Amino acid sequence: MTSQDREKEIFKVTITGSIVNALLVVAKFIAGFAGHSAAMLADAVHSLSDFITDIIVIIFVKISAKPEDAEHNYGHGKYETLATVIIGLMLFIVGFGILYNSASSIIAVIHGAVLPAPGYLALVAAVISIIMKELLYQYTIYKGKTLDSSAVIANAWHHRSDALSSIGTAIGIGGAIMLGDSWRILDPIAAVIVSFFILKVAYTLTKSGVDDLLERSLPPEIDKEIIDTILSFKNVSEPHHLRTRRIGNHYAIDVHIRMDGNTNLFEAHATASAIEKRLRDKYGYETYVNIHMEPVKNKISQ
């Protein structure tokens, strides 16, 4: 798949999510106000953050697809990683906001305040949100893994966190309706529980994005695959000084290898090119590969 085709697919899945989110935002705010549910209003704010992050993904993925230029010799892939971090930070804000508001309502009830009774409209909206957001999560996570896009995967988890938020909202609203006035506190309690799910997802996404921005190495199993691929070539030995990282959704590989010092330049160059091609076939055409050739150390010098 070309970078242009990949960009189109990411745009398509993100637009689908943004349309669903826009509809849910409107429905949840109406249901929250009309149904007198603080949890539903918090859920509406969460869906609004989903809609905003959809726009961020569209903008940043388009930038990351731009080819390398004089000012960005390694391309623009880090913009996609930056989008992942932004989504994670936004989830932190949403999670803490829901936690604060819900905890404030619980404290108010403890001090004698009476929460308004939630209505059935809010419960229906929560159930619809659960179904729609879970379907959207399944679709987006599949596309994210297929396209190997960290930003799309991050957005999928944002959809899943919204579905979890709606589950908590449905439990709180349903409990408040079914169990009577003294149980209205279930509404904000459910929202508090959901906020912790949101914060956990926010931490995971932010840490992953920050690791990539700070040039964290690829997992050990990937490094081993790279070494094994290099050693599959005849007359090549001692791969060392292996350095790996991610540039957006692409890998960057720097490695030193040894060949017989008497090997002519044409043969050494052909071998290095063949290794580069096999690594790109394995990890993607836009994988950055830099191979430094060295002569095999003779035993006397050792």
Secondary structure, DSSP 8 states (H G I E B T S, - for coil): --HHHHHHHHHHHHHHHHHHHHHHHHHHHHHHHHTT-HHHHHHHHHHHHHHHHHHHHHHHHHHHTS--BTTBTT-STHHHHHHHHHHHHHHHHHHHHHHHHHHHHHHHHHTT-------HHHHHHHHHHHHHHHHHHHHHHHHHHHHT-HHHHHHHHHHHHHHHHHHHHHHHHHHHHHH-GGGTTHHHHHHHHHHHHHHHHHHHHHHHHHHHHTT----HHHHHHHHHHHHTSTT-EEEEEEEEEEETTEEEEEEEEEE-TTS-HHHHHHHHHHHHHHHHHHH-TT-EEEEEEEE---TTT-
